[in-house]
Amino acid sequence: MKNVYLPLMIAILVSNVALANQPTGYIAGAADPGAQIVVINDDTSAVSGFVATAKGTYRAGPLQPGRYSIVEAGEHHATRHLRVEANRDAAVDLAPSHSP
């Protein structure tokens, strides 16, 4: 009975290694300090959550290359649409720049 599961386990392991070795990208920029940020892969509907730093910056990822929507919860909640490319940061500012 053990031999029945061995090919399945090998297939799962190989597919996980292949996915782990795929190049990824990031989305980075300005946001309200401590803001919750939601990133949606428009191709797969996968949802990821991130939190902006106390200084008002964020870096979401690693993300598989593809089409994404990103939105900051809170007062600046307009959804932005973009493409993530492998080995690159896509710059998206979610909050207006703050002038001293």
C-alpha positions, -999 to +999 in steps of 0.1 A: +000+000+000+029+024+007+041+022-029+007+037-041+014+070-024+051+073-033+045+085-069+019+110-057+042+124-030+071+127-055+048+146-079+037+170-052+073+176-041+085+182-077+056+207-084+063+226-051+100+228-059+092+241-094+069+268-080+094+278-054+121+283-081+099+306-103+110+342-103+089+366-084+083+404-081+071+429-056+049+459-053+063+488-032+056+524-024+040+548+001+009+542+022-006+556+054+015+545+083+002+511+097-023+508+069-036+474+059-030+467+022-048+440+002-032+426-030-053+404-054-038+384-082-064+391-110-053+359-128-058+334-099-079+354-074-053+348-047-055+374-019-025+385+002-025+411+030+004+434+041+008+462+066+026+495+059+055+504+082+052+532+108+071+554+083+044+549+057+061+525+033+053+490+022+067+462+001+042+435-009+056+401-021+071+379-032+044+377-059+041+356-090+043+376-122+009+387-135-020+412-133-028+425-098-052+449-080-040+466-048-060+487-023-052+503+010-079+500+036-088+534+051-091+569+038-071+564+006-090+533-007-089+537-045-080+504-062-049+504-084-043+479-112-009+469-123+014+442-137+040+425-116+071+414-134+098+389-123+127+403-104+113+439-103+095+462-079+064+478-093+061+512-077+026+521-065+020+550-040-013+544-022-012+575+000-005+611-011+030+623-003+032+641+030+049+675+029+066+689+061 
